[in-house]
Amino acid sequence: MARYLIEVPHEANEVACAQAAQVFLGTGSHFLTHADFGCADGEHKGWLTVEVETREEALRILPPALRSRARVVRLSKFSLTHFGEMLREHLREAAGGPHPAPAGP
């Protein structure tokens, strides 16, 4: 399964915060109780990380009224080896060196 970050913004005022919470409560969504919210710090968004098969499945976790505003991002973890390779490639490009040949049969 893939991991996705779901981000749901709302307007930066108390009424909008309450309305967003009401949508979650009114639809029985678990987003409200499982998400992290930034409202207390002036960042009027909620975030939830989920493990599902597809981006569409992640979006369906939200109440329909909030889906159009949501952003769904597939998350990945990279190893130190991966970052080392990426850095070496960027250094070669910056130096005008050749690009590595594509791997394949």
C-alpha positions in Angstrom: 0.0 0.0 0.0 1.0 3.6 -0.6 1.1 6.3 2.0 -0.6 9.6 1.2 -0.8 13.0 3.0 -4.3 14.5 2.8 -4.3 18.3 3.3 -7.6 20.2 3.7 -7.5 24.0 3.9 -10.2 26.3 5.1 -10.6 30.0 5.5 -8.6 31.7 8.3 -11.3 32.6 10.7 -13.2 31.1 13.6 -16.4 30.6 11.7 -14.7 28.7 8.9 -12.9 26.5 11.5 -16.2 25.7 13.1 -17.9 25.1 9.7 -15.1 22.7 8.7 -15.4 20.8 12.0 -19.2 20.7 11.5 -18.8 19.1 8.0 -16.6 16.4 9.5 -18.9 15.8 12.4 -22.0 15.8 10.3 -20.7 13.1 7.9 -19.3 10.9 10.6 -15.8 11.4 9.2 -12.9 10.1 11.3 -10.7 12.8 9.8 -11.6 15.2 12.6 -10.4 12.9 15.3 -7.4 11.5 13.5 -6.0 14.5 11.7 -3.7 17.2 12.9 -4.8 20.8 12.5 -2.7 24.0 12.4 -5.5 26.5 13.2 -4.1 27.4 16.7 -0.9 28.5 14.9 -2.6 30.4 12.1 -2.2 27.6 9.5 -5.9 26.8 8.7 -5.4 23.3 7.4 -5.9 19.8 8.5 -3.5 17.0 7.7 -4.0 13.2 7.8 -1.6 10.5 6.7 -3.2 7.3 5.4 -2.2 4.0 3.8 -4.4 3.2 0.9 -4.0 1.8 -2.6 -4.7 4.9 -4.7 -4.9 8.7 -4.6 -8.6 8.4 -5.3 -9.1 6.1 -2.4 -7.4 8.7 -0.1 -9.6 11.5 -1.4 -12.7 9.4 -0.8 -11.9 9.5 3.0 -13.0 13.1 3.0 -16.6 14.3 3.0 -17.7 15.1 -0.5 -18.0 18.8 0.3 -14.3 19.1 1.1 -12.8 17.0 -1.7 -12.5 19.9 -4.2 -10.2 21.9 -1.8 -8.1 18.9 -0.7 -4.6 18.1 -1.8 -3.4 14.5 -1.8 0.3 13.9 -1.9 1.9 10.4 -2.2 4.7 10.1 0.3 8.0 8.3 -0.2 11.0 7.5 1.9 14.5 7.5 0.4 17.6 5.8 1.7 20.9 7.6 2.2 22.2 5.7 -0.8 19.5 7.2 -3.0 20.3 10.7 -1.9 24.0 10.1 -2.5 23.3 9.0 -6.1 21.0 12.0 -6.6 23.7 14.4 -5.3 26.4 12.8 -7.5 24.1 13.2 -10.5 23.4 16.8 -9.8 27.1 17.5 -9.3 27.9 15.9 -12.7 25.2 18.0 -14.4 26.5 21.2 -12.7 30.0 20.4 -13.9 28.7 19.8 -17.4 29.7 16.1 -17.3 28.0 13.3 -19.1 24.7 11.9 -17.9 24.8 8.2 -16.8 23.6 5.8 -19.4 20.1 4.5 -18.8 20.0 1.1 -17.2 18.3 -1.7 -19.1 18.7 -4.9 -21.2 
